[in-house]
Amino acid sequence: MSSEHAENAGTEHPEPEAAAAETAGSAVGSADAGAADLPGDEASDRAADEAPARTDDESAEVWDVVVVGAGPAGASAAYAAAVGGRRVLLLEKSELPRYKTCGGGIIGPSRDSLPPGFELPLQDRIHAVTFSLDGRFARTRRSRRMLFGLINRPEFDAQLVEHAQKAGAELRTGVTVTRVEQHGPAVPDRRTVAVVLADGETVLARAVVGADGSASRIGAHVG
Ligand SMILES: Cc1cc2nc3c(=O)[nH]c(=O)nc-3n(C[C@H](O)[C@H](O)[C@H](O)COP(=O)(O)OP(=O)(O)OC[C@H]3O[C@@H](n4cnc5c(N)ncnc54)[C@H](O)[C@@H]3O)c2cc1C
């Protein structure tokens, strides 16, 4: 699908017809699964996987919710948990705003999933789409109503994170999560999960939300 006829846009929300918001992928609670090293996709991460977790002391802080990944899913999950009165730590391996490969099209369910009061930073409004097969048989459909809007992902994602922070979530950037442990010396009790960072630091949580994208380590842990 290609788009044409983009108008300048303000902050008005689109009136789209089509599909697909992505939500936080996987959640880990304190359960019976054994400690698990998550498969990594980068050599440096693999080395960090093998580093022992630093043992925490008795008074180590335990977060209600640790969210891994500050994309739209993670920021939205962090916002929802913070609004619900939970103490939330949002962990992101990049510095924000970070680049994300994306067309930036935002459609109905995605728009509808945004937190209340969130001003959608629309760059353009799309009123026509062209469908083709192998570049041929092109058919264009036009609409007076906006079919979908276009956003700049770094800007949009950072704005969502700010919204979560305003709701009370704490953000740490530049930290890569390498694995989650549900047993072992880093885990003080069965209600707690240890989230291990690349430098060996351990963060404790009652619940972990895996929103770390398509190569999710948390998703691999959950299986
Ligand atoms: C080419 C392309 C075009 C697309 N176009 C569109 C489009 O037009 N419209 C649309 O709705 N969707 C589009 N998508 C899909 C969209 O980009 C994804 O659905 C969306 O980014 C998913 O959001 P997310 O929050 O789940 O994950 P992500 O946006 O991928 O965020 C995951 C975050 O987790 C962080 N992270 C990853 N691993 C770790 C770790 N171990 N520790 C700490 N942090 C970590 C990453 O740095 C990242 O910030 C497109 C995708 C691609 C590839």
The ligand as a MOL file (V3000), in Angstrom:
LIG
                    3D

  0  0  0     0  0            999 V3000
M  V30 BEGIN CTAB
M  V30 COUNTS 53 58 0 0 0
M  V30 BEGIN ATOM
M  V30 1 C 9.5970 -1.1370 8.3050 0
M  V30 2 C 8.4970 -1.0510 9.3440 0
M  V30 3 C 7.4260 -0.1730 9.1360 0
M  V30 4 C 6.3910 -0.1130 10.0740 0
M  V30 5 N 5.3510 0.7550 9.8610 0
M  V30 6 C 4.3600 0.8420 10.7590 0
M  V30 7 C 3.2880 1.7720 10.5750 0
M  V30 8 O 3.2400 2.5290 9.6110 0
M  V30 9 N 2.3020 1.8120 11.5340 0
M  V30 10 C 2.3310 0.9940 12.6230 0
M  V30 11 O 1.4010 1.0710 13.4490 0
M  V30 12 N 3.3380 0.1250 12.8290 0
M  V30 13 C 4.3440 0.0210 11.9230 0
M  V30 14 N 5.3620 -0.8520 12.1310 0
M  V30 15 C 5.3260 -1.7050 13.3220 0
M  V30 16 C 5.7310 -0.9000 14.5560 0
M  V30 17 O 7.0020 -0.3270 14.3680 0
M  V30 18 C 5.7390 -1.8370 15.7620 0
M  V30 19 O 4.4820 -2.4630 15.8380 0
M  V30 20 C 5.9650 -1.0830 17.0540 0
M  V30 21 O 7.2180 -0.4250 17.0530 0
M  V30 22 C 5.9160 -2.0530 18.2250 0
M  V30 23 O 6.0530 -1.3000 19.4070 0
M  V30 24 P 6.6690 -1.9530 20.7090 0
M  V30 25 O 6.5890 -0.9300 21.7860 0
M  V30 26 O 6.0710 -3.2880 20.9420 0
M  V30 27 O 8.2020 -2.2610 20.3390 0
M  V30 28 P 9.3530 -1.2700 19.8880 0
M  V30 29 O 8.8150 -0.0250 19.3150 0
M  V30 30 O 10.2690 -2.0950 19.0550 0
M  V30 31 O 10.0570 -0.8920 21.2560 0
M  V30 32 C 10.8270 -1.8130 21.9580 0
M  V30 33 C 11.7860 -1.0320 22.8330 0
M  V30 34 O 12.4760 -1.9550 23.6750 0
M  V30 35 C 13.8410 -1.5800 23.7310 0
M  V30 36 N 14.5750 -2.7880 24.0660 0
M  V30 37 C 14.7450 -3.8860 23.2830 0
M  V30 38 N 15.4450 -4.8370 23.9240 0
M  V30 39 C 15.7160 -4.3240 25.1440 0
M  V30 40 C 16.4150 -4.8280 26.2710 0
M  V30 41 N 16.9550 -6.0570 26.2600 0
M  V30 42 N 16.5490 -4.0560 27.3810 0
M  V30 43 C 15.9850 -2.8140 27.4020 0
M  V30 44 N 15.3080 -2.2700 26.3510 0
M  V30 45 C 15.1780 -3.0230 25.2460 0
M  V30 46 C 14.1480 -1.0280 22.3400 0
M  V30 47 O 15.2770 -0.1680 22.3500 0
M  V30 48 C 12.8530 -0.2850 22.0250 0
M  V30 49 O 12.8880 1.0620 22.4340 0
M  V30 50 C 6.4280 -0.9270 11.2310 0
M  V30 51 C 7.5150 -1.7770 11.4430 0
M  V30 52 C 8.5350 -1.8370 10.5280 0
M  V30 53 C 9.7070 -2.7550 10.7720 0
M  V30 END ATOM
M  V30 BEGIN BOND
M  V30 1 1 1 2
M  V30 2 1 2 3
M  V30 3 2 2 52
M  V30 4 2 3 4
M  V30 5 1 4 5
M  V30 6 1 4 50
M  V30 7 2 5 6
M  V30 8 1 6 7
M  V30 9 1 6 13
M  V30 10 2 7 8
M  V30 11 1 7 9
M  V30 12 1 9 10
M  V30 13 2 10 11
M  V30 14 1 10 12
M  V30 15 2 12 13
M  V30 16 1 13 14
M  V30 17 1 14 15
M  V30 18 1 14 50
M  V30 19 1 15 16
M  V30 20 1 16 17
M  V30 21 1 16 18
M  V30 22 1 18 19
M  V30 23 1 18 20
M  V30 24 1 20 21
M  V30 25 1 20 22
M  V30 26 1 22 23
M  V30 27 1 23 24
M  V30 28 2 24 25
M  V30 29 1 24 26
M  V30 30 1 24 27
M  V30 31 1 27 28
M  V30 32 2 28 29
M  V30 33 1 28 30
M  V30 34 1 28 31
M  V30 35 1 31 32
M  V30 36 1 32 33
M  V30 37 1 33 34
M  V30 38 1 33 48
M  V30 39 1 34 35
M  V30 40 1 35 36
M  V30 41 1 35 46
M  V30 42 1 36 37
M  V30 43 1 36 45
M  V30 44 2 37 38
M  V30 45 1 38 39
M  V30 46 1 39 40
M  V30 47 2 39 45
M  V30 48 1 40 41
M  V30 49 2 40 42
M  V30 50 1 42 43
M  V30 51 2 43 44
M  V30 52 1 44 45
M  V30 53 1 46 47
M  V30 54 1 46 48
M  V30 55 1 48 49
M  V30 56 2 50 51
M  V30 57 1 51 52
M  V30 58 1 52 53
M  V30 END BOND
M  V30 END CTAB
M  END
